[in-house]
Amino acid sequence: MKILYKPFAAISSSFAGKLGQGTFRSVWSRIDDAEPPHPTTAQAPLAKILVAVVLEAAIMAAVGALADRASATAFQHLTGAWPGEQTQDPTE
């Protein structure tokens, strides 16, 4: 069943990337009127660069996790099979 889940997850991942970028841009626009600085921008303060990249990474990770979970749940609903691990290893 996992092979059937791959295309399903790829579509979900693509959608999550676009949603995550849009969410980051929306949140950033509430922090600063300017575009988020790139790490190689000479005039950008390091603190501003770090805030931008940490915020972007956190949003992208959260949206990605939500998309993974939603696609796995939808896949299970459609096929009756969970595409990932059934239980978490207690040593983790």
N, CA, C and O atoms as a MOPAC input file, in Angstrom:
PM7 MOZYME 1SCF
protein

 N      0.80400 1    -1.19600 1     0.00000 1
 C      0.00000 1     0.00000 1     0.00000 1
 C      0.85200 1     1.26800 1     0.00000 1
 O      0.41800 1     2.31300 1    -0.48500 1
 N      2.06400 1     1.17100 1     0.54500 1
 C      2.90200 1     2.36000 1     0.62800 1
 C      3.23700 1     2.91700 1    -0.74900 1
 O      3.39000 1     4.12900 1    -0.89900 1
 N      3.35400 1     2.06200 1    -1.74800 1
 C      3.66900 1     2.53700 1    -3.09900 1
 C      2.50700 1     3.35200 1    -3.65900 1
 O      2.73000 1     4.29000 1    -4.42400 1
 N      1.29000 1     3.01800 1    -3.29700 1
 C      0.12900 1     3.78500 1    -3.73900 1
 C      0.06100 1     5.14600 1    -3.04400 1
 O     -0.52000 1     6.09800 1    -3.56500 1
 N      0.66100 1     5.21500 1    -1.86900 1
 C      0.62700 1     6.45800 1    -1.09200 1
 C      1.60800 1     7.50300 1    -1.63000 1
 O      1.38700 1     8.69900 1    -1.44200 1
 N      2.67600 1     7.07900 1    -2.29000 1
 C      3.72100 1     7.99700 1    -2.76300 1
 C      3.16900 1     9.15300 1    -3.61100 1
 O      3.46500 1    10.30600 1    -3.29800 1
 N      2.38900 1     8.90600 1    -4.65800 1
 C      1.86300 1    10.03200 1    -5.44100 1
 C      0.91600 1    10.90900 1    -4.61900 1
 O      0.88800 1    12.12900 1    -4.77900 1
 N      0.15900 1    10.28400 1    -3.75800 1
 C     -0.75900 1    11.00100 1    -2.87700 1
 C      0.02800 1    11.96800 1    -1.98900 1
 O     -0.36300 1    13.12400 1    -1.82600 1
 N      1.13800 1    11.49200 1    -1.41600 1
 C      1.98100 1    12.30800 1    -0.54500 1
 C      2.69500 1    13.40200 1    -1.33100 1
 O      2.88900 1    14.50200 1    -0.81200 1
 N      3.08700 1    13.12500 1    -2.56900 1
 C      3.77900 1    14.12200 1    -3.38600 1
 C      2.86700 1    15.31000 1    -3.68600 1
 O      3.30700 1    16.45900 1    -3.63800 1
 N      1.62600 1    15.04400 1    -3.98700 1
 C      0.66700 1    16.12000 1    -4.24700 1
 C      0.44100 1    16.93600 1    -2.97700 1
 O      0.40700 1    18.16600 1    -3.00800 1
 N      0.29200 1    16.24100 1    -1.88500 1
 C      0.08400 1    16.91100 1    -0.60100 1
 C      1.29200 1    17.76500 1    -0.23300 1
 O      1.13300 1    18.87800 1     0.27000 1
 N      2.48000 1    17.26300 1    -0.47400 1
 C      3.71300 1    17.98500 1    -0.16200 1
 C      3.84400 1    19.24800 1    -1.00900 1
 O      4.26200 1    20.29300 1    -0.51000 1
 N      3.49300 1    19.15400 1    -2.26500 1
 C      3.53800 1    20.31200 1    -3.15400 1
 C      2.57200 1    21.39400 1    -2.68400 1
 O      2.91500 1    22.57600 1    -2.64700 1
 N      1.37700 1    20.98000 1    -2.33100 1
 C      0.38000 1    21.91700 1    -1.81900 1
 C      0.85400 1    22.54600 1    -0.51200 1
 O      0.67200 1    23.74500 1    -0.29800 1
 N      1.45500 1    21.75000 1     0.35600 1
 C      1.94400 1    22.24900 1     1.64600 1
 C      3.05300 1    23.27900 1     1.45300 1
 O      3.11900 1    24.25700 1     2.19700 1
 N      3.91700 1    23.07600 1     0.47100 1
 C      4.98100 1    24.03200 1     0.19900 1
 C      4.43100 1    25.39500 1    -0.19200 1
 O      4.89900 1    26.43000 1     0.28300 1
 N      3.44200 1    25.37800 1    -1.05400 1
 C      2.82300 1    26.63700 1    -1.48500 1
 C      2.06800 1    27.29300 1    -0.33100 1
 O      2.14500 1    28.50900 1    -0.15200 1
 N      1.34900 1    26.50900 1     0.44000 1
 C      0.61500 1    27.03300 1     1.58300 1
 C      1.57400 1    27.57500 1     2.64700 1
 O      1.31800 1    28.62100 1     3.24300 1
 N      2.67000 1    26.86600 1     2.87900 1
 C      3.65800 1    27.31600 1     3.85800 1
 C      4.30700 1    28.62300 1     3.45900 1
 O      4.48200 1    29.50900 1     4.29500 1
 N      4.66400 1    28.75600 1     2.20100 1
 C      5.26600 1    30.00800 1     1.72400 1
 C      4.27200 1    31.16600 1     1.84200 1
 O      4.63900 1    32.26700 1     2.25200 1
 N      3.03700 1    30.91400 1     1.48600 1
 C      2.02200 1    31.95500 1     1.60600 1
 C      1.78800 1    32.36200 1     3.05400 1
 O      1.62200 1    33.54400 1     3.35700 1
 N      1.77700 1    31.38600 1     3.93700 1
 C      1.60600 1    31.66500 1     5.36200 1
 C      2.77700 1    32.46500 1     5.89500 1
 O      2.59000 1    33.42400 1     6.64400 1
 N      4.00100 1    32.07100 1     5.50500 1
 C      5.18800 1    32.80700 1     5.94800 1
 C      5.13700 1    34.24900 1     5.46100 1
 O      5.39500 1    35.16800 1     6.23800 1
 N      4.81300 1    34.46100 1     4.20300 1
 C      4.73600 1    35.82800 1     3.65600 1
 C      3.69600 1    36.65900 1     4.41600 1
 O      3.92000 1    37.83500 1     4.70300 1
 N      2.56800 1    36.04200 1     4.73500 1
 C      1.52300 1    36.73400 1     5.46800 1
 C      1.98700 1    37.10900 1     6.87900 1
 O      1.77300 1    38.23600 1     7.32700 1
 N      2.61200 1    36.17500 1     7.56500 1
 C      3.11100 1    36.45000 1     8.91600 1
 C      4.21800 1    37.49200 1     8.86400 1
 O      4.24800 1    38.40500 1     9.68900 1
 N      5.13000 1    37.36500 1     7.90200 1
 C      6.23300 1    38.31400 1     7.79900 1
 C      5.72100 1    39.73000 1     7.52000 1
 O      6.29000 1    40.70000 1     8.02200 1
 N      4.67400 1    39.85600 1     6.74100 1
 C      4.14400 1    41.18800 1     6.42200 1
 C      3.59800 1    41.88200 1     7.67300 1
 O      3.48700 1    43.10800 1     7.69900 1
 N      3.26000 1    41.12100 1     8.69600 1
 C      2.81800 1    41.71700 1     9.96300 1
 C      4.00500 1    42.13300 1    10.82800 1
 O      3.86200 1    42.95100 1    11.73700 1
 N      5.16800 1    41.56900 1    10.54300 1
 C      6.38300 1    41.89700 1    11.30000 1
 C      7.10300 1    43.08200 1    10.67600 1
 O      7.56400 1    43.98400 1    11.37600 1
 N      7.19600 1    43.07000 1     9.33800 1
 C      7.97100 1    44.08700 1     8.62900 1
 C      7.32500 1    44.36900 1     7.27600 1
 O      6.81000 1    43.46200 1     6.62200 1
 N      7.35900 1    45.63900 1     6.86400 1
 C      6.79700 1    46.01300 1     5.56600 1
 C      7.68500 1    45.57600 1     4.40300 1
 O      7.20000 1    45.37000 1     3.29000 1
 N      8.98500 1    45.43600 1     4.66100 1
 C      9.93100 1    45.02900 1     3.61500 1
 C      9.89000 1    43.51300 1     3.41600 1
 O      9.39700 1    42.76700 1     4.26200 1
 N     10.41600 1    43.08800 1     2.28500 1
 C     10.54200 1    41.65200 1     2.01500 1
 C     11.48600 1    41.02800 1     3.04300 1
 O     12.35500 1    41.72100 1     3.57400 1
 N     11.33400 1    39.73800 1     3.33300 1
 C     12.26800 1    39.10000 1     4.25300 1
 C     13.68400 1    39.12200 1     3.66700 1
 O     13.86500 1    38.87400 1     2.47500 1
 N     14.68200 1    39.41900 1     4.49800 1
 C     16.04100 1    39.51700 1     3.97100 1
 C     16.63500 1    38.14600 1     3.65100 1
 O     16.32800 1    37.14900 1     4.30400 1
 N     17.48500 1    38.12300 1     2.64000 1
 C     18.23700 1    36.91600 1     2.31700 1
 C     19.51100 1    36.91700 1     3.13600 1
 O     20.02100 1    37.98900 1     3.46100 1
 N     20.03800 1    35.76900 1     3.47600 1
 C     21.26600 1    35.71700 1     4.27100 1
 C     22.46300 1    36.41600 1     3.61700 1
 O     23.39600 1    36.81900 1     4.31200 1
 N     22.44400 1    36.56000 1     2.31900 1
 C     23.57100 1    37.19800 1     1.62700 1
 C     23.37300 1    38.68800 1     1.39400 1
 O     24.20400 1    39.32500 1     0.74600 1
 N     22.28200 1    39.25600 1     1.91200 1
 C     22.04900 1    40.68700 1     1.77600 1
 C     22.98900 1    41.43200 1     2.71600 1
 O     22.93000 1    41.25100 1     3.93300 1
 N     23.85400 1    42.26800 1     2.15400 1
 C     24.90400 1    42.92300 1     2.93300 1
 C     24.36600 1    43.87100 1     3.99900 1
 O     24.90100 1    43.90400 1     5.10800 1
 N     23.33900 1    44.63000 1     3.70000 1
 C     22.84900 1    45.64500 1     4.63400 1
 C     21.86400 1    45.09800 1     5.67300 1
 O     21.50300 1    45.81900 1     6.60400 1
 N     21.43300 1    43.87500 1     5.54100 1
 C     20.44400 1    43.31800 1     6.46800 1
 C     21.10300 1    42.95000 1     7.79700 1
 O     22.15400 1    42.31100 1     7.81600 1
 N     20.48400 1    43.35400 1     8.90600 1
 C     21.03000 1    42.97900 1    10.21200 1
 C     20.90500 1    41.46600 1    10.43500 1
 O     19.92400 1    40.84500 1    10.02600 1
 N     21.90000 1    40.89800 1    11.08000 1
 C     21.92100 1    39.45800 1    11.32600 1
 C     20.69100 1    39.01400 1    12.11700 1
 O     20.11900 1    37.96400 1    11.82500 1
 N     20.28000 1    39.79100 1    13.10300 1
 C     19.11700 1    39.42200 1    13.91200 1
 C     17.86000 1    39.29600 1    13.05000 1
 O     17.06300 1    38.37700 1    13.23700 1
 N     17.69000 1    40.21700 1    12.11300 1
 C     16.52000 1    40.19300 1    11.23200 1
 C     16.56700 1    38.97200 1    10.31300 1
 O     15.54300 1    38.33700 1    10.06200 1
 N     17.74700 1    38.65400 1     9.82100 1
 C     17.91200 1    37.46900 1     8.96800 1
 C     17.56300 1    36.20400 1     9.75800 1
 O     16.85300 1    35.32900 1     9.26100 1
 N     18.06800 1    36.11900 1    10.98800 1
 C     17.81400 1    34.92900 1    11.80800 1
 C     16.32900 1    34.79000 1    12.14700 1
 O     15.78600 1    33.68600 1    12.11400 1
 N     15.68200 1    35.88900 1    12.46800 1
 C     14.24000 1    35.83800 1    12.74800 1
 C     13.49500 1    35.33800 1    11.51600 1
 O     12.59900 1    34.50200 1    11.62600 1
 N     13.85900 1    35.84100 1    10.35900 1
 C     13.18000 1    35.44100 1     9.11700 1
 C     13.36600 1    33.95600 1     8.81900 1
 O     12.39700 1    33.26600 1     8.50100 1
 N     14.58700 1    33.46000 1     8.91700 1
 C     14.81500 1    32.05500 1     8.55500 1
 C     14.23800 1    31.09700 1     9.59500 1
 O     13.73500 1    30.03200 1     9.23900 1
 N     14.30500 1    31.46200 1    10.87400 1
 C     13.73100 1    30.60100 1    11.91000 1
 C     12.20900 1    30.56400 1    11.77900 1
 O     11.60100 1    29.49900 1    11.88900 1
 N     11.60300 1    31.71000 1    11.54800 1
 C     10.15600 1    31.76900 1    11.37300 1
 C      9.72500 1    30.97100 1    10.13900 1
 O      8.75200 1    30.21800 1    10.18600 1
 N     10.45000 1    31.14200 1     9.05200 1
 C     10.10800 1    30.40700 1     7.82700 1
 C     10.24800 1    28.90200 1     8.03900 1
 O      9.38400 1    28.13300 1     7.61700 1
 N     11.32200 1    28.48100 1     8.68500 1
 C     11.53000 1    27.05100 1     8.92200 1
 C     10.44800 1    26.46700 1     9.82000 1
 O      9.95800 1    25.36500 1     9.57400 1
 N     10.07700 1    27.20500 1    10.85900 1
 C      9.04400 1    26.72000 1    11.77200 1
 C      7.69800 1    26.59900 1    11.06500 1
 O      6.99000 1    25.60500 1    11.23300 1
 N      7.35300 1    27.59400 1    10.28700 1
 C      6.07200 1    27.55700 1     9.56000 1
 C      6.07300 1    26.43200 1     8.53800 1
 O      5.09400 1    25.69300 1     8.43000 1
 N      7.16000 1    26.29400 1     7.78900 1
 C      7.22200 1    25.24100 1     6.77100 1
 C      7.14800 1    23.85300 1     7.41400 1
 O      6.48400 1    22.96300 1     6.88300 1
 N      7.82300 1    23.66400 1     8.54800 1
 C      7.78400 1    22.37000 1     9.22600 1
 C      6.38500 1    22.06300 1     9.75200 1
 O      5.90100 1    20.93800 1     9.62400 1
 N      5.74200 1    23.06000 1    10.34000 1
 C      4.39600 1    22.85200 1    10.88100 1
 C      3.38200 1    22.55900 1     9.77600 1
 O      2.57300 1    21.64000 1     9.90200 1
 N      3.42400 1    23.32500 1     8.71100 1
 C      2.49600 1    23.10200 1     7.59400 1
 C      2.78100 1    21.75500 1     6.93200 1
 O      1.85200 1    21.04600 1     6.54400 1
 N      4.05100 1    21.40200 1     6.80400 1
 C      4.41000 1    20.10500 1     6.23300 1
 C      3.90000 1    18.94300 1     7.07400 1
 O      3.39100 1    17.95600 1     6.54200 1
 N      4.03800 1    19.06500 1     8.38600 1
 C      3.55100 1    18.01000 1     9.27900 1
 C      2.02800 1    17.89200 1     9.20600 1
 O      1.48200 1    16.78900 1     9.18400 1
 N      1.35600 1    19.02800 1     9.16900 1
 C     -0.10800 1    18.99900 1     9.04000 1
 C     -0.53500 1    18.35900 1     7.72500 1
 O     -1.48900 1    17.58200 1     7.69300 1
 N      0.15800 1    18.67700 1     6.65400 1
 C     -0.17100 1    18.09800 1     5.34500 1
 C      0.10500 1    16.59900 1     5.32700 1
 O     -0.68700 1    15.82900 1     4.78300 1
 N      1.22400 1    16.18000 1     5.91800 1
 C      1.53700 1    14.74100 1     5.97700 1
 C      0.45500 1    13.98800 1     6.74300 1
 O     -0.01500 1    12.93400 1     6.31500 1
 N      0.07700 1    14.55200 1     7.87800 1
 C     -0.94100 1    13.89600 1     8.69600 1
 C     -2.28400 1    13.85600 1     7.97800 1
 O     -2.97000 1    12.83400 1     7.98900 1
 N     -2.65500 1    14.96400 1     7.35700 1
 C     -3.93300 1    15.01400 1     6.64200 1
 C     -3.95600 1    14.04400 1     5.46300 1
 O     -4.96500 1    13.38000 1     5.22500 1
 N     -2.85000 1    13.95900 1     4.72600 1
 C     -2.83200 1    13.05100 1     3.57800 1
 C     -2.84900 1    11.59400 1     4.03400 1
 O     -3.47800 1    10.75600 1     3.38800 1
 N     -2.16600 1    11.28000 1     5.13800 1
 C     -2.18500 1     9.91100 1     5.65600 1
 C     -3.58400 1     9.54300 1     6.14300 1
 O     -4.05400 1     8.42800 1     5.91400 1
 N     -4.24200 1    10.48000 1     6.81300 1
 C     -5.60300 1    10.23600 1     7.29100 1
 C     -6.56900 1    10.05700 1     6.11900 1
 O     -7.42100 1     9.16900 1     6.14400 1
 N     -6.43700 1    10.89500 1     5.10300 1
 C     -7.29800 1    10.76700 1     3.91900 1
 C     -7.03300 1     9.45000 1     3.19800 1
 O     -7.96700 1     8.78900 1     2.74300 1
 N     -5.75700 1     9.06900 1     3.09300 1
 C     -5.40500 1     7.80500 1     2.44300 1
 C     -6.02800 1     6.63200 1     3.20100 1
 O     -6.56600 1     5.70400 1     2.59800 1
 N     -5.94800 1     6.68800 1     4.52900 1
 C     -6.54800 1     5.62000 1     5.33000 1
 C     -8.06300 1     5.57800 1     5.14400 1
 O     -8.66100 1     4.50600 1     5.06100 1
 N     -8.65900 1     6.73500 1     5.08100 1
 C    -10.11300 1     6.79600 1     4.88400 1
 C    -10.50900 1     6.18300 1     3.53800 1
 O    -11.52100 1     5.48900 1     3.43800 1
 N     -9.70300 1     6.44500 1     2.50800 1
 C    -10.02200 1     5.94400 1     1.16800 1
 C     -9.70600 1     4.46600 1     0.98100 1
 O    -10.44700 1     3.74800 1     0.30900 1
 N     -8.59000 1     4.00500 1     1.58600 1
 C     -8.14300 1     2.63300 1     1.33600 1
 C     -8.31000 1     1.68800 1     2.51800 1
 O     -8.32300 1     0.46900 1     2.34700 1
 N     -8.43600 1     2.24500 1     3.71100 1
 C     -8.51900 1     1.40000 1     4.90100 1
 C     -7.17700 1     1.03000 1     5.47400 1
 O     -7.11300 1     0.35200 1     6.50000 1
 N     -6.08300 1     1.46300 1     4.83300 1
 C     -4.73700 1     1.12900 1     5.29500 1
 C     -3.97700 1     2.39900 1     5.67400 1
 O     -3.99500 1     3.38900 1     4.94300 1
 N     -3.31700 1     2.35400 1     6.81600 1
 C     -2.48500 1     3.48600 1     7.24100 1
 C     -1.15100 1     3.40000 1     6.51300 1
 O     -0.52100 1     2.34300 1     6.53900 1
 N     -0.69000 1     4.47400 1     5.86200 1
 C      0.51300 1     4.39200 1     5.03500 1
 C      1.83900 1     4.44500 1     5.80700 1
 O      2.89500 1     4.18400 1     5.22900 1
 N      1.79900 1     4.76900 1     7.06500 1
 C      3.04200 1     4.91800 1     7.82800 1
 C      3.13800 1     3.90700 1     8.95200 1
 O      2.51000 1     2.84800 1     8.92300 1
 N      3.94300 1     4.26200 1     9.94600 1
 C      4.12400 1     3.40200 1    11.10500 1
 C      2.84200 1     3.36300 1    11.93100 1
 O      2.10300 1     4.34400 1    12.01300 1
 N      2.60100 1     2.21400 1    12.53600 1
 C      1.40300 1     2.04500 1    13.35700 1
 C      1.61600 1     2.56200 1    14.78400 1
 O      0.70400 1     3.14100 1    15.37400 1
 N      2.79700 1     2.35800 1    15.33200 1
 C      3.09800 1     2.80800 1    16.69000 1
 C      4.44800 1     3.47900 1    16.70800 1
 O      5.28900 1     3.25800 1    15.83600 1
 N      4.64000 1     4.31100 1    17.72700 1
 C      5.92900 1     4.98900 1    17.88400 1
 C      6.81300 1     4.14800 1    18.78500 1
 O      6.34500 1     3.59500 1    19.78100 1
 N      8.08600 1     4.04800 1    18.44000 1
 C      9.05900 1     3.31200 1    19.23000 1
 C      9.21800 1     3.99600 1    20.58900 1
 O      9.52900 1     5.18600 1    20.63100 1
 N      9.01300 1     3.27700 1    21.70700 1
 C      9.07800 1     3.91200 1    23.02900 1
 C     10.47200 1     4.39900 1    23.41400 1
 O     10.60400 1     5.15900 1    24.37300 1
 N     11.50800 1     3.98600 1    22.70000 1
 C     12.87000 1     4.43600 1    23.01900 1
 C     13.18000 1     5.79000 1    22.43800 1
 O     14.21100 1     6.37500 1    22.77100 1
 N     12.32000 1     6.31400 1    21.57500 1
 C     12.56600 1     7.62400 1    20.94200 1
 C     12.16100 1     8.74500 1    21.85500 1
 O     12.29500 1     9.91400 1    21.49300 1

